[in-house]
């Protein structure tokens, strides 16, 4: 290989890459037009190949060192820039994307919530009419503790908060994912899980009400339940979206309907996981804490629920300048 001729032929690429990198290092990656970003990636691959060839042909330590610096600078901008874009996409989703998909799927969320509420009302009504109904749903040891000992069971969390919090998170995420996966059973499993959880909360609510423990019980439930229950409703909506794609694809082919509604379901799932993690932390450390007064626990629940409602109602205002770019 004629080394001098090769250097002469390749040097314009090296100079061009150095010029682009200097621009990025002064003004940031966002200052580049899309054409130069593509050029950056192409030149990086080209110069990396030149470096490998220079090492093989032993063209000189000085040139190899300069090419190494150039490729190192390029790598930093190409891959760190990609990671920044990924994190920006994540932030964009949680700021605007999740509220948008919640608004787009509100009908499914309403159905999921209604099924839960129906189950809770049925269990509540039957339990008040006939307390023996409780034994069909509520574990016997809980009934005995509340009815005979006049105590709630939340004290078992105290002293083991980290472990309890982790177990609560895992259980809640498992229930939610089962509700989502239940969509593949044409929604039957999803409907069952949502309805059964409604029955359970309604029966337990009746149990504590019958034994005059409703106030401390709901003080325990409300701080974490203000996030946990909506997350379960959203999980149910995800399962119903998948069931919709299977049963009623409408104008789409079934496979295309699964892609469309499945993507919406996946977005809901990405949104509910942080809710369940936060709810698990609250349920482990705040809800059972006897040092926190019950009125404050109710206030925490109200603040979190209000925040969640306002957050899900967010809409991104698109400026006219943005529309001109579309």
N, C-alpha and C positions, 0 to 999 in steps of 0.2 A: 504494500500500500504506500502511495506517495503521501507522506504525512503532511507536508506543507500544503499540497493541493486540497487534501481532506479538510485541514483546518480552515483554509480560505473559503471553501464551499459551505462549511458548517457554521462559521463564525457569525454570519448575519442572524441566524436563529438564536444564538447565545445572547447577542446584543439585544435582540427584540425581547427575549424573555426577561433579561435584566431590566429593560425599560418598563415592562409591565409590572414587574415586582416592585420597582421603585415607586411606581404610581400607587400600588396597593399599600405599600408600607407608609406612604405619606397620607393617603386619603381614605384607605380602607377598601375592602373588596366591593362594597356596594357602589363605589364610585365608577366601577367598570361597566360598560355596556355589555349586554349578553354575548355579543360577538367576540369581545376580548376575553371574556370568561372562558368561552369554548377554545379560543386560541391559547390561553394559558394552559389548559389541560393538555392540548395537543403538543405544545412546545415542551411541557414537562416530560411527557412520554418520550419525545424525540431526544431531548438532552440527556435523559436517563440512559437511553440507548447509546448515545455518544460517549457517556462516561464509561459504560461497560466496554465499549470498543477501545477507548483510550487506554484503559487499564490492560486490555489484552495485547494491544500493540506497543505498550510501553512508550507512549509519545512524550513523556516528560513529567516529572513530579509537579512542576509548577502548574501546568495545564490541568492535570488531573485534580489538583487541589482546588483550582478555580471552578472546575466543573462540579466537584463535590459540594462546594459552597452554593453554587447555583441550584443544584438539585435539592439540597437541603432547604433552601429558602422556598423553593417551589412546593416541595412536599408540605411544608408548614402551612402555606396559604391554601393549597388545594384541599387538604384533608381536614385541617382545622376549620377552614371555611365551610366545608360540608357539615362538620359536626355542629358548628354554630347555626347553620341553616336548619338542621334537624331539631335542635333545641328551640329555635324560633318557631318551627312548625308545631312543636308540642305546646309551646306557650300560646300560640295562636288558636290551637284547638280548644284548650281549656278556657281561654278568654272569650272566644266567640263561637267556635265550632260546636262545642257541646250544648250551649244554650240554644243554638240554631236547630240542632237535631231534636232536642226536647220539644221545641215548638212545632217542628214538622211532624212529630209522632204523638202529639198530645192526645189524639183520639185513642190510640192503643194504651197510652198511660192511664187515661180515664177509665177504660174498660178494666185494666189490671187493678186499679185502685177500687173500682166499684165491686169487683169480685171479692177482694179482701174485706171491704166494709160489709158486704152482704154476709160473708162467713162470720164476721165478728158479731153482727146484729143477731143472727140466728142463734149462735152459741150463747150470747148474753140473754136473749129472751128465754130460751129453753132452760138455762141454768137458774134464772130467777123463778120460773114456774116450777121447776123440779130440780133441787140441788143434786139429786143423785145422778143427773145428766153429766155432771162434772167428771165423774170417774171414767167416763167414756173417752175423755180427751186429755185431762190433766193427770200427770203422774200421782199416784196415791200418796207418796211421801210429801209432796207439796201440799196436797189437800190436808193431810194430817198436821203439818207444821202450821198452816194458816188457821185451820178450823179449831184444832185442839190446843196448840201451843200459842196461838195468837201472835205468830212471828212471821216475818218475811225471810226469804232465803238469801238475800243479797249479801249478808254478812260473811258468807263463805269466800267472797272475793277478797276481803280485807286480808292483808298480809302476803298475798300471792298475786298482787296486781299485775306485774309484768307477764307472768304465765297466763293468768286469766285473760288479760287483754289480747295476747297472741291467739289463744284458743278461740276467743270470741270472734276475732277478725277472720280466722280460718273458717270457722263454722258459717259465718255470715256470707263470706265469699263463696263457700261451697253451695249453700242454699241458693244464692243468686245465680251461680253458674248452672246449677241443675234446672232452675227455672228457664234460663236461656236455652239450654240444650233440649229442654222439654218441647221446644218448638218443632223439633224433628219428629215428634210423635203426633204431628198435626195439632199441637197445642194442648193435647189432653193432659200430659204431665205438668205443663206450665199452669194450666187452670187448676189442677188438683193441688199443687204446692201453694199457690197463692190463696186459694180458698181454705186449705187446711191451716195455713198460718193465720188467716183471719179467724177461723174457729178457735184456734189456740189462744190468741190474744183476747178474744171476746170471752172465752170461758174463764181465763185467769182474771180478767177484769171483773167478771161477775163474782168469782170466788173471793177476791179481796174486798169487793163491795159488800157482799153478804156478811163479812166479818169485820167491817169498819176499818179496813186497812187501805182503802182506796187512795187517800191523800198521800201517804208515804210511798205507796207503790208507784203511782203515776209521777211522783217527784223523782223516783229512780228512773223510770222509763223515759220521761220526756227529754232530758238532755241529749242522750244518744239516739233515742227513737225519732227525733226530729230530722235526723239524717238517715238513719238505718231503714226506717219504713219507706220513705220515698225511694231509696236505692232499691229496695225489694220491688216496689211498684214499677220502677224503670226496668228491672230485670225481667219482670213479667211481661212488660211491653215488648222487650227484645224477643222473648219467646213467641209472642203473638205475631210479631213481624215475620219471623221465619215461617210460622204456621200459615200466615197469609200468602206467602210466596208459594208454599206447597199446595194449598187448597184453592186459592183464588188468584192465579197469576195475572188475570186480566188481559191487557193488551200485550203482555210480554210472553215470550216462551218461558217455560218453568225454570230453566237454567238461568235465564236472564233475570227473572223475578227474584231468584235466590241471591244473585249477585247484588241486585239493587237493594232489596229489603235486608239482606244479610249484612250489607255495608252499614246501613242505618243501625241495625242491631249491634254490630261491633262497636260503632261509635258510642252507643249508649253504655255498653259494657266498659269501654275505656273510661267513661265518665263516672260510673258508679264505684269503681274500685277505690279511688281516693276517698269517696264518701264513706265507704265501709271501713276503711283503715282509720279514718278520723273518728267514726262512731265507735269502733272497737277501743280506741284509746280513751275516749270519754267514758265508755261503759266500764272500763277497767279501773280508771283512776278518779273520775269525778262523780259518776252516778251513785256508787255505793258509799262514798266518803261521808261518814257521819259528822265531820267537822264543817261540811258545807250545809248551810241551812236549806230546808226544803223550798222556801220561797225563792232563794237564789237559783236553785236547780231549775225551777219552773221558768225563771227569767232567762237562764242560759238557753233552755230549749226554745223559748219564744224568739230569742235573738237569732239562733242558728236557723230556725225555720223561716223567719223573715228574710234572712240573708239568702237562703237557698232559693226561695221564691223569686226574690229580686234578681238573683244571679241568673236563674233559668229564663227570666223574662228579658234578659239583655238582648239588644239588637244593635248590630254594627251599622253605623250611618256611613254610607258610601258617598264620598264627595264627588262633585262633578268632574274634578280632575282625574279621579280614579276611574270614573266611567269612560272617560275618553281613551284610557289605556286598554280597555277591554276589547 
